[in-house]
Amino acid sequence: MKPQHSISGSVIPDRFTRWLLLTLALLALTWASAGAWAQAEDQTAGGVYISLGESLVVNYGGQGRLKYLRADISLRAANSRDAGIVRHHLPLIRGNLVLLFSRQDEQAVNTQIGREQLRQLALREINELLVEEEGRPNLVQDLLFNNFLVQH
């Protein structure tokens, strides 16, 4: 068999070898682009939002006339992997939020400043809970009140 072409000092003997090299090059490019796509998907711009589902409804404010708080909450995770971990622990997160919200007084739920402090406290408590459960800090990047109603 006689060589047909010479590239950079190496000899390509026939069509099969050229076809094989081209196929391997395309396969390598495909793998490289798939890896880049997976990495880009994992670093979702803005994060992944997770709804807590049904509204949280709790009594708050201690003794006296019953007061109700209703909150619809979403959590934001950095990527789909973290979101999956958070979804796994949603029942535990919901239970802790019910207890946290029921301990609040009127000042915390009736003022803008109080609600913001409650939001930050809830976020901090969720992340502390997830560190205990998963050993990873800051799985939840943000907590949003989609709806927040109080009745006195």
N, C-alpha and C positions, 0 to 999 in steps of 0.2 A: 504494500500500500504506500502510495507516495503522498507526502504532505501537500496540502493545497494552499495554506496561508501561514504566515509567520506574524505573531503579535508579541511585541516586547520580548523577543528572544525565544518564546515558546512556540511550538509548532502545533497547529490544530489539524489533525489528520483527516477528518471527514465531516459530513453533515450531521451525523448522529451526535458527535461530540459537541459541535456548535449548538445543536438543539438542546442538549443536556445542560450546557453552560447557561444558555438563555433562560431555560426553565428554572434553574437554580437561582439565577439573579432575580427573576420575577417573584419567586417564592420568598426570597430574602426580603425584597421590598414589601411584599404583602405582610409578612410577619412584623416588620418594622412599623408599618403604618397601623396595623391592628393594635400593637402595643401603645403607640402614641394616642390612638383613639380611646383606648381603655383608660389611659392616664388622664386624658382630657375629660372623659365622662366622670371619673372619680373626683375631679376638682370642679364640680358643678358651680358655675358662676351664680352667686347669690345663695347657694345652699339648697337643701331639700327641706320642704315644709311638711310637717307631720301634724295632723289634726288629732286632738285628744278624743274626738268623736262627740258623743252626746254632751250637752251642757253640764257643767258642774253646778249643782244647786245645794246650798248649805244654809243653815241658820248661823247667825253671827251675833256678836255683841253682848253675850252673857245674859244676865237675868232681865226680867221685865218683859215688855211686849216682844213677841217674836219678830225678828228681822231676817229677811232672806237676801241672799246674794246668788246671782246666776252669772256664770262666766263661760264663754266659749273661748277655747285656748288652742293656739297652734305653737309648735316648737320648730326651731330651725336647726338642722344639723349640717355639717360641712359637706357631706357626701352621702351617697346611697348606702355605703357600708355602715357608717355611723347611724344613719336613719334606721336601718334594719335593727341595730342593737337597741336604739331608743324604742322602736315599735314593740320589741320583745318585752320591754319593761313597762309598757303603758299602764297596765292595771296597778302596778306598784306606784307609779308616778301619780296617777289619778287619786289613789287612796291617800297619799301624802299631801297632795294639794287640798283635798277636802278637809283634812285635819288642820292644815295651815290656815286656810280661809276661815274656818269656823272659829279660830282663836282671835280673829281681828276685831277691832272696835270700830265705832262709827267714823272716827277721824281717819282711819286707814282706808276705808272704802268710799267715803263721801267726798274726798278732796282729790284734786289732780296729783298733788305731791304725794299723798298717801297711796294712791293707786300705783304710781311709778315706783315708790319704795316697795310696795307689795309685789310688783312685777319682778323687781330685781331680787328680792328675797326668795321668791318662788324659783327663779332661775338658779340662784345659788344653791338652794336646797335640792333641786333636781340633780344638779351636777354632783353635789356631795353624795347623794344617794347612788348615782351611777358609778362614782368612784368606788364606793363600797361594794357594789355588785359586779362591776367589770374591771376595776383597777385602772381605768383610763379617765383622765381629767377632761373637762370641757367637751363632752360629747354633744351637749346642747349649746349652741351658740347664742340663741336668743329665744325669748318667750314673748308671744304677742297675744293681747286680749283682742279677739275678734268682736266680742260683745261682752259688756260688763254692766249688769243691771243690779240695782239694790232696791229693796222695798222695806220701808220702815213700818 
